[in-house]
């Protein structure tokens, strides 16, 4: 039973990565398939807000359930999000200073704190 649950969980992780990739490559169609109008700013900001809350909760659960070392590795993995956010800012007409000053610093802090905890 444990192996079956693990396989299903890993498949779910891969599936959500595929869905996320699809949002990046086919944003209009994927947003429509998600169930909201592609031009709905409110829907898109709500999606982002829910994802951000979930990202924080998942990391806190990792910390609470397994301790500092896995939490550190989780923080390092989570640094992918602000790196992607920085790229999104720059490639959509935003300022490089904003991309680096907000998202770049966030990524760096996550990696440094994560390394201290993971290797500490």
Order of alpha helices (4+ residues) and beta strands (2+ residues): alpha-alpha-alpha-alpha-alpha
